[in-house]
Amino acid sequence: MKEFSTDCRLCPRLASFLDEVRAAQPGYFAQPVPSFGEAGTSLLIVGLAPGMHGANRTGRPFTGDYAGDLLYSTLHKYGLATAAEPLGADKQANAALSLNGCRITNAVRCLPPQNKPEPAEIKQCNGFLVQELAVLPPGAAVMALGTIAHEAVLRASNHKPKDFKFAHNARHELANGLKLYDSYHCSRYNTQTRRLTETMFHQVFESILEHHRLRS
């Protein structure tokens, strides 16, 4: 598997869709989105895919939409980010924002049409996640935001998804020594419907911090 590149065009449907988005929105990043944060830290957070007006616009995971607001405010609350707002009015502060002891990535690096990647696209992108997991320290924590991210982490760890059921705030011991923590995705839909509350989201981080001493 090649190293990740923002020039990646391994998935024809996604590559073509990004070409269309780039033409319609010339100011958008509209490329495969790289991970954010130092590689090999003690916590890897895995989302689904870039959002149209979030990471696809800004080029940074979970930046520019509501899901990112909840994620970064939580990271800041627990000392894992230097700011609570990933995209405030101060552009200099945005550029200076950094993570402490964690890294953020996605199961699929390209914006999918209607926010729905196809199974073959998830599988194609899984090699990049394998590379992310390979450099984590022994016993590191991996946080999956939603079922697709959960299953992508399992595949990247050579596990069958059917053997590890997704459940909010569940903790799974993986054969490679990593600890997988599940959370409902911090999307606007999930929070507006109260499927995920801020308290529920914080509880997952508290569970991680209870079992891990996060370090950069």
C-alpha positions in Angstrom: 0.0 0.0 0.0 1.3 3.4 -1.0 1.7 6.2 1.6 -1.2 8.5 1.8 -1.2 11.4 -0.6 -3.6 14.2 -1.2 -3.2 13.3 -4.9 -4.8 9.9 -4.3 -7.3 8.8 -7.0 -7.6 5.1 -6.1 -11.4 5.3 -6.0 -12.7 6.5 -9.4 -16.2 7.6 -8.1 -14.8 9.6 -5.3 -12.0 11.2 -7.4 -14.6 12.2 -10.1 -16.9 13.7 -7.4 -14.0 15.7 -5.9 -13.3 17.1 -9.4 -16.9 18.3 -9.7 -16.8 19.8 -6.2 -13.5 21.6 -6.9 -15.0 23.1 -10.1 -18.1 24.2 -8.3 -16.3 25.4 -5.1 -12.8 26.6 -6.2 -12.1 27.9 -2.7 -12.6 24.4 -1.1 -9.7 22.0 -0.3 -11.6 19.3 -2.2 -8.9 16.6 -2.0 -8.3 13.5 0.1 -7.9 14.9 3.6 -4.8 14.1 5.6 -4.8 13.1 9.3 -4.3 15.8 11.9 -2.0 15.6 14.8 1.3 13.8 15.4 1.5 10.2 14.2 2.1 7.5 16.8 0.4 9.2 19.7 -1.5 7.3 22.4 -5.0 8.1 21.1 -6.2 7.8 17.5 -9.7 9.1 16.8 -11.3 7.7 13.6 -14.3 9.3 12.0 -16.3 8.3 8.9 -15.3 10.7 6.1 -14.9 14.4 5.4 -18.1 16.5 5.3 -18.9 18.7 2.3 -18.6 22.0 4.2 -16.3 20.7 7.0 -13.0 18.9 6.3 -13.6 18.9 2.5 -13.7 22.7 2.7 -10.9 23.3 5.2 -8.5 20.3 4.7 -8.5 19.4 8.3 -10.5 16.6 9.9 -13.7 17.7 11.7 -13.0 21.3 11.0 -15.7 23.6 9.7 -18.9 21.9 10.7 -20.9 21.1 13.8 -19.4 17.6 14.5 -16.0 19.3 14.8 -17.3 21.9 17.2 -18.3 19.1 19.7 -15.2 17.1 19.1 -12.7 19.9 19.6 -14.5 21.4 22.5 -14.3 18.0 24.2 -10.6 17.6 23.3 -9.9 21.0 24.8 -11.9 20.2 27.9 -9.7 17.2 28.6 -6.4 18.9 27.7 -6.0 17.2 24.3 -6.3 20.3 22.1 -5.0 23.8 22.5 -8.3 25.4 21.6 -12.0 24.6 21.9 -12.9 26.0 18.5 -11.3 24.5 15.4 -12.4 27.3 13.1 -12.9 30.6 14.9 -12.7 34.1 13.5 -9.0 34.4 14.3 -7.2 32.7 11.4 -3.8 32.9 13.1 -5.3 31.0 16.1 -6.8 28.4 13.7 -3.4 27.7 12.2 -1.8 27.5 15.6 -4.3 24.9 17.0 -2.6 21.7 17.9 -3.4 18.4 19.5 -1.8 16.9 22.6 -1.4 13.1 22.7 -4.0 12.4 20.0 -4.5 12.3 16.3 -7.6 12.5 14.1 -8.2 10.7 10.9 -11.1 9.2 8.9 -12.0 5.7 7.6 -12.5 7.3 4.2 -10.3 10.2 3.3 -12.4 11.7 0.4 -15.8 13.3 0.5 -18.4 10.7 -0.6 -21.5 11.7 -2.5 -24.4 12.1 0.0 -21.9 11.3 2.8 -22.2 7.6 1.9 -19.0 5.8 0.9 -19.4 2.5 -0.9 -18.1 -0.7 0.7 -15.3 -1.0 -2.0 -14.2 2.6 -1.2 -14.0 1.9 2.5 -12.0 -1.2 1.8 -9.7 0.6 -0.6 -8.9 3.3 2.0 -8.4 0.8 4.8 -4.7 0.4 3.9 -4.1 4.0 5.1 -5.7 3.1 8.4 -3.5 0.0 8.7 -0.5 2.4 8.4 -2.0 4.7 11.1 -2.4 1.7 13.5 1.0 0.3 12.8 2.8 3.3 14.4 0.7 3.5 17.5 2.5 2.6 20.8 1.7 -0.7 22.6 -1.7 -0.5 24.4 -2.8 2.7 22.6 -6.4 3.7 22.5 -8.4 4.0 19.3 -11.7 5.8 19.4 -14.2 5.0 16.6 -16.9 7.5 15.8 -19.8 5.4 14.5 -20.2 1.9 13.1 -18.3 2.4 9.8 -15.2 3.7 11.7 -15.6 0.8 14.2 -15.6 -1.8 11.4 -12.8 -0.1 9.6 -10.5 -0.3 12.7 -11.4 -3.9 13.1 -10.6 -4.7 9.4 -7.3 -2.8 9.7 -6.5 -4.9 12.8 -7.3 -8.2 11.0 -10.5 -8.8 13.0 -13.9 -9.7 11.7 -16.5 -7.0 12.6 -19.1 -9.6 13.6 -16.8 -10.6 16.5 -16.9 -7.1 18.1 -20.3 -5.5 18.3 -20.5 -1.8 18.1 -22.1 -0.1 21.2 -21.7 3.4 22.5 -19.0 3.6 25.2 -18.0 0.0 24.6 -14.4 -1.0 25.0 -12.8 -3.8 23.0 -9.4 -5.6 23.5 -7.8 -6.2 20.1 -5.3 -8.9 19.4 -2.7 -6.3 18.4 -2.7 -4.9 21.9 -4.8 -1.8 21.0 -7.9 -0.9 22.9 -10.9 0.1 20.8 -13.5 2.5 22.2 -16.8 3.1 20.5 -18.9 6.3 20.4 -21.9 7.4 18.4 -20.7 9.9 15.8 -20.8 13.5 17.0 -22.9 14.6 14.0 -25.5 17.3 14.1 -28.2 14.6 13.4 -27.2 12.5 16.4 -27.0 15.4 18.8 -30.2 17.0 17.6 -32.1 13.7 18.0 -30.4 13.2 21.4 -29.0 9.9 20.4 -25.7 11.4 21.5 -25.6 14.1 24.2 -22.5 16.1 25.2 -22.4 14.1 28.5 -22.5 10.8 26.7 -19.6 11.9 24.5 -17.6 13.1 27.4 -18.1 9.8 29.2 -16.2 8.0 26.4 -13.3 10.3 26.8 -13.4 9.8 30.6 -13.3 6.1 30.0 -10.3 6.4 27.8 -8.5 8.7 30.2 -9.3 6.3 33.1 -7.4 3.5 31.3 -4.7 5.4 29.4 -2.1 8.0 30.2 -2.2 9.9 26.9 1.1 11.3 25.7 2.4 12.9 22.5 
